[in-house]
Amino acid sequence: MFFAMPMVSNRDIIHDLGPNDTEEDIENYVLRLENEMELGTRTLKSISKSVDTLIQKAKKKPPKNLLKLVERSTGFEGVLSFDSDEVQPLLSVKFLNNWSLPIVTLTCVARTLPNICTDTVDSLFNSVCEGLFYTFLVDENLNNDGEAKNIHIATRILWHEVEVTHKWLGNTLQRIDFREKSPRETLKWYSDKAEEVINKSDTDYKLENSQNKLIAANSMYRITQTIMRKYPGSEHISEEQLFALLSDMIGSIVVACLTNLPRVIAMKCHGSTIEEREASVRAAAKILGSTKMIIERLQARELPSLAPDQMACIDEWRAYLKQSTP
């Protein structure tokens, strides 16, 4: 029921080279342009050298905080447990899930737990900052049609607010403001604020600004309600336990999402013109170089036996995990 994550895409953009083909400065992989015979030999060599240089430079600057998060994560339980079907919807419409939105939502709650060591909170936040760069890439390249595009836009707007202004839908996220609250009271505060937004905006959900707020509020409401309902002991849960729970969920979702990176890298090697393909290959080279260690670690994981399009969708993962859970 499981398979190893493929390093080679269906379109053979990422090639595993044999020892006879490997140049000194390319260790394992080379990115080739589609229809490379369209290019002159000199141009192709120049591009190959440039790509290799980008890979090597990017390898020297891996996302270290993200790598730590990946190494701490041991399973995919959080992909399923962050949202429960037992939570009754408040909205007249149902929004899809994407990879990035629950990560942002969970991070908001974790970041405001007042008695967790500042270094620990900052470490998680830095991991999320680095991780979202790649989860946004997955959402943008593999889940960006129709309603999914609206979810992606709303998530980016929300993350900008959280990261830059330290607010969630206009509410300041200062840890000192939560010091008198128990962990459950913190969860309820977020849930109540989300419900207020939903009740005010549901009738105008087709308006862009209202829709963005609804998407963010719906995510927060469902996640906080899920934790309070699914973990009845949260009445007495400690901040450390809640922070660990939130961190585990974040790690599970990030790792599951990152299994799609090889496919994103492959897709970026294609463009409608030679010029676009060159730019895309260089972008792919940077991603490949910076995430090489992460991809190597993910190769050792057992993954759901889903088709590539299903692997790209968090709701498909959730459906699979529901069937696999006793």
C-alpha positions as CSV (number, residue, x, y, z in Angstrom):
1,M,0.0,0.0,0.0
2,F,3.0,2.3,0.1
3,F,5.7,3.3,-2.3
4,A,9.0,5.2,-2.2
5,M,8.8,8.8,-3.3
6,P,10.1,9.0,-6.9
7,M,13.0,11.3,-7.6
8,V,12.4,11.1,-11.3
9,S,9.3,12.7,-12.8
10,N,7.1,11.2,-15.4
11,R,8.5,13.7,-17.9
12,D,12.1,12.8,-17.1
13,I,13.2,16.3,-16.3
14,I,15.2,15.2,-13.3
15,H,17.7,12.6,-14.3
16,D,19.7,10.3,-12.1
17,L,23.1,10.2,-13.8
18,G,25.4,7.2,-13.9
19,P,29.1,7.6,-13.1
20,N,30.1,7.8,-16.7
21,D,27.8,10.7,-17.3
22,T,28.6,12.7,-14.2
23,E,30.6,15.9,-14.5
24,E,32.8,16.8,-11.6
25,D,30.5,19.6,-10.5
26,I,27.2,17.7,-10.8
27,E,26.8,15.1,-8.1
28,N,23.6,13.3,-8.7
29,Y,21.1,15.2,-10.9
30,V,21.0,17.4,-14.0
31,L,18.1,19.5,-15.2
32,R,17.7,19.4,-19.0
33,L,15.5,21.7,-21.2
34,E,12.8,20.0,-23.1
35,N,13.6,19.8,-26.8
36,E,17.2,20.7,-26.0
37,M,18.2,20.1,-29.6
38,E,16.5,23.4,-30.5
39,L,19.5,25.1,-28.8
40,G,23.0,25.4,-30.1
41,T,25.7,23.3,-28.4
42,R,27.4,26.4,-27.0
43,T,24.2,27.8,-25.6
44,L,23.3,24.4,-24.0
45,K,26.7,24.1,-22.3
46,S,26.3,27.6,-21.0
47,I,22.9,26.9,-19.5
48,S,24.1,23.6,-18.0
49,K,27.1,25.3,-16.4
50,S,24.8,28.0,-15.0
51,V,22.3,25.5,-13.7
52,D,25.0,23.5,-12.0
53,T,26.4,26.7,-10.4
54,L,23.0,27.5,-9.1
55,I,22.5,24.0,-7.6
56,Q,25.8,24.1,-5.9
57,K,25.2,27.6,-4.4
58,A,21.7,26.7,-3.2
59,K,23.1,23.5,-1.6
60,K,25.3,25.7,0.6
61,K,22.2,27.5,1.9
62,P,19.7,24.9,2.9
63,P,16.6,25.9,5.0
64,K,18.1,24.7,8.3
65,N,15.1,25.4,10.4
66,L,12.8,23.6,8.0
67,L,15.2,20.7,8.0
68,K,14.9,20.4,11.7
69,L,11.1,20.4,11.5
70,V,11.3,17.6,8.9
71,E,13.6,15.5,11.0
72,R,11.4,15.9,14.1
73,S,8.3,14.8,12.2
74,T,7.7,11.1,12.4
75,G,4.4,10.5,10.7
76,F,1.4,12.0,8.9
77,E,-1.2,11.8,11.6
78,G,-1.5,15.6,11.7
79,V,-2.7,15.7,8.1
80,L,-5.9,14.0,9.3
81,S,-6.3,15.2,12.9
82,F,-6.2,19.0,12.4
83,D,-9.8,19.0,11.1
84,S,-12.7,16.8,12.2
85,D,-15.9,16.0,10.4
86,E,-17.6,16.2,13.8
87,V,-17.3,20.0,13.8
88,Q,-20.6,21.4,12.5
89,P,-20.1,24.0,9.7
90,L,-21.1,27.6,10.4
91,L,-20.9,28.6,6.7
92,S,-23.4,28.1,4.0
93,V,-20.6,27.2,1.7
94,K,-17.8,24.6,2.1
95,F,-14.2,25.6,1.4
96,L,-11.6,23.2,0.2
97,N,-8.4,22.7,2.2
98,N,-5.0,23.5,0.9
99,W,-1.6,22.7,2.3
100,S,-0.6,26.2,3.5
101,L,-3.7,27.5,5.3
102,P,-3.8,25.0,8.2
103,I,-0.1,25.6,8.7
104,V,-0.6,29.3,9.1
105,T,-3.7,28.8,11.3
106,L,-1.9,26.4,13.6
107,T,1.1,28.6,13.8
108,C,-1.0,31.6,14.9
109,V,-2.2,29.6,18.0
110,A,1.2,28.2,18.8
111,R,2.9,31.6,18.6
112,T,0.6,33.1,21.2
113,L,1.1,30.6,24.0
114,P,2.7,32.9,26.5
115,N,4.7,30.5,28.7
116,I,6.5,28.6,26.0
117,C,10.2,29.4,25.8
118,T,10.7,32.3,23.4
119,D,13.5,30.4,21.6
120,T,11.2,27.4,21.1
121,V,8.4,29.5,19.7
122,D,10.9,31.4,17.4
123,S,12.4,28.1,16.2
124,L,8.9,26.9,15.1
125,F,8.0,30.2,13.5
126,N,11.3,30.2,11.6
127,S,10.7,26.7,10.4
128,V,7.2,27.6,9.2
129,C,8.5,30.7,7.4
130,E,11.0,28.5,5.5
131,G,8.4,25.8,5.0
132,L,5.7,28.1,3.6
133,F,8.0,29.2,0.8
134,Y,7.8,25.6,-0.5
135,T,4.2,24.8,0.4
136,F,3.1,27.9,-1.4
137,L,5.0,26.6,-4.4
138,V,3.1,23.3,-4.3
139,D,-0.2,25.0,-3.8
140,E,0.5,27.5,-6.6
141,N,1.7,25.0,-9.1
142,L,-0.4,21.9,-8.3
143,N,-3.6,23.3,-6.7
144,N,-4.4,26.7,-8.2
145,D,-7.6,26.3,-10.2
146,G,-11.0,27.6,-9.5
147,E,-11.8,27.7,-5.8
148,A,-8.3,26.5,-4.9
149,K,-6.9,29.7,-6.3
150,N,-9.1,31.7,-4.0
151,I,-7.9,29.7,-1.0
152,H,-4.3,30.2,-2.1
153,I,-4.8,34.0,-2.4
154,A,-6.5,34.2,1.0
155,T,-3.7,32.2,2.6
156,R,-1.0,34.5,1.2
157,I,-2.9,37.6,2.4
158,L,-3.3,36.0,5.9
159,W,0.3,35.0,6.2
160,H,1.5,38.5,5.2
161,E,-0.7,39.9,8.0
162,V,0.7,37.3,10.5
163,E,4.3,37.6,9.5
164,V,4.5,41.4,8.9
165,T,2.0,43.0,11.3
166,H,1.8,40.2,13.9
167,K,-2.0,40.1,13.6
168,W,-4.7,37.6,12.7
169,L,-7.7,39.2,11.0
170,G,-6.9,42.5,12.7
171,N,-6.4,40.9,16.1
172,T,-3.0,41.6,17.6
173,L,-1.0,38.4,18.3
174,Q,1.0,39.5,21.4
175,R,1.9,36.7,23.8
176,I,1.5,39.0,26.8
177,D,-2.2,39.4,25.9
178,F,-2.7,35.7,26.5
179,R,-0.8,35.3,29.8
180,E,-4.0,35.2,31.9
181,K,-5.6,32.6,29.6
182,S,-5.4,28.8,30.0
183,P,-4.6,26.9,26.9
184,R,-8.2,26.0,26.4
185,E,-9.3,29.6,26.9
186,T,-6.8,30.6,24.2
187,L,-8.3,28.0,21.8
188,K,-11.8,29.3,22.7
189,W,-10.7,32.9,22.2
190,Y,-9.6,32.1,18.6
191,S,-12.7,30.1,18.0
192,D,-15.0,32.9,19.2
193,K,-13.2,35.5,17.2
194,A,-13.5,33.3,14.1
195,E,-17.2,32.7,14.7
196,E,-17.7,36.5,15.0
197,V,-16.1,37.0,11.6
198,I,-18.1,34.2,10.0
199,N,-21.4,35.5,11.4
200,K,-20.7,39.0,10.1
201,S,-19.4,38.1,6.7
202,D,-21.2,34.9,5.6
203,T,-24.0,36.8,3.7
204,D,-21.3,38.8,1.7
205,Y,-19.0,35.9,1.1
206,K,-18.8,36.6,-2.7
207,L,-17.1,39.9,-2.0
208,E,-13.3,39.4,-2.3
209,N,-12.3,40.9,1.0
210,S,-15.2,39.1,2.9
211,Q,-14.3,35.9,1.2
212,N,-10.7,36.1,2.2
213,K,-11.7,36.7,5.9
214,L,-14.2,33.9,5.7
215,I,-11.6,31.5,4.4
216,A,-9.2,32.4,7.2
217,A,-11.9,32.4,9.9
218,N,-13.4,29.1,8.8
219,S,-10.0,27.5,9.1
220,M,-9.4,28.8,12.6
221,Y,-12.9,27.9,13.8
222,R,-12.7,24.3,12.5
223,I,-9.1,23.7,13.8
224,T,-9.7,25.1,17.3
225,Q,-13.1,23.4,17.6
226,T,-11.5,20.1,16.5
227,I,-8.8,20.3,19.1
228,M,-11.3,21.2,21.9
229,R,-13.7,18.4,20.8
230,K,-11.2,15.7,19.9
231,Y,-9.1,16.2,23.0
232,P,-11.6,16.6,25.8
233,G,-8.6,16.7,28.2
234,S,-7.7,20.1,26.7
235,E,-9.6,21.5,29.7
236,H,-6.5,20.6,31.7
237,I,-3.9,20.4,28.9
238,S,-0.7,22.2,29.6
239,E,0.8,24.8,27.3
240,E,3.7,22.5,26.6
241,Q,1.3,19.7,25.6
242,L,-0.7,22.0,23.4
243,F,2.4,23.5,21.8
244,A,3.7,20.0,21.1
245,L,0.4,19.0,19.6
246,L,0.3,22.0,17.3
247,S,3.9,21.5,16.3
248,D,3.3,17.9,15.4
249,M,0.3,18.8,13.3
250,I,2.4,21.5,11.5
251,G,5.3,19.1,10.9
252,S,3.0,16.4,9.5
253,I,1.3,18.8,7.1
254,V,4.6,20.4,5.9
255,V,6.3,17.0,5.4
256,A,3.3,15.6,3.5
257,C,3.3,18.6,1.3
258,L,7.0,18.5,0.6
259,T,6.7,15.1,-1.0
260,N,5.4,16.9,-4.0
261,L,8.6,19.0,-4.5
262,P,10.1,16.7,-7.2
263,R,7.0,17.2,-9.3
264,V,7.1,20.9,-8.8
265,I,10.7,21.0,-9.8
266,A,9.9,19.0,-12.9
267,M,7.0,21.3,-13.9
268,K,9.2,24.4,-13.5
269,C,11.5,23.0,-16.3
270,H,8.8,23.6,-18.9
271,G,7.7,26.9,-20.5
272,S,6.1,27.9,-23.7
273,T,9.3,29.5,-25.1
274,I,13.0,28.8,-24.8
275,E,13.5,31.9,-22.8
276,E,10.8,30.9,-20.3
277,R,12.2,27.4,-20.0
278,E,15.7,28.8,-19.2
279,A,14.3,30.9,-16.4
280,S,12.2,28.1,-15.1
281,V,15.1,25.6,-15.1
282,R,17.2,28.1,-13.2
283,A,14.4,28.5,-10.6
284,A,14.1,24.7,-10.4
285,A,17.9,24.4,-9.9
286,K,17.7,26.7,-6.9
287,I,14.8,24.7,-5.4
288,L,16.6,21.4,-6.1
289,G,19.8,22.6,-4.5
290,S,18.3,24.1,-1.4
291,T,16.0,21.1,-0.7
292,K,18.4,18.3,-1.6
293,M,18.8,17.1,2.0
294,I,15.1,17.4,2.7
295,I,14.2,15.3,-0.4
296,E,16.8,12.7,0.6
297,R,15.2,12.4,4.0
298,L,11.7,12.1,2.5
299,Q,12.8,9.3,0.2
300,A,13.1,7.1,3.3
301,R,9.5,7.7,4.3
302,E,6.6,5.4,3.5
303,L,4.0,7.3,1.6
304,P,0.3,6.7,0.7
305,S,-0.1,4.8,-2.6
306,L,-1.8,7.7,-4.3
307,A,-1.6,8.9,-7.9
308,P,0.5,12.1,-8.4
309,D,-2.6,14.3,-8.7
310,Q,-3.9,12.8,-5.5
311,M,-0.6,13.3,-3.7
312,A,-0.8,17.0,-4.5
313,C,-4.1,17.4,-2.7
314,I,-4.3,17.5,1.1
315,D,-8.0,16.4,1.0
316,E,-7.0,13.3,-1.0
317,W,-4.4,12.5,1.7
318,R,-7.1,12.9,4.4
319,A,-9.5,10.6,2.6
320,Y,-6.8,8.0,2.3
321,L,-5.8,8.3,5.9
322,K,-9.4,8.0,7.0
323,Q,-9.7,4.7,5.2
324,S,-6.4,3.5,6.6
325,T,-7.2,4.4,10.2
326,P,-8.8,1.6,12.2
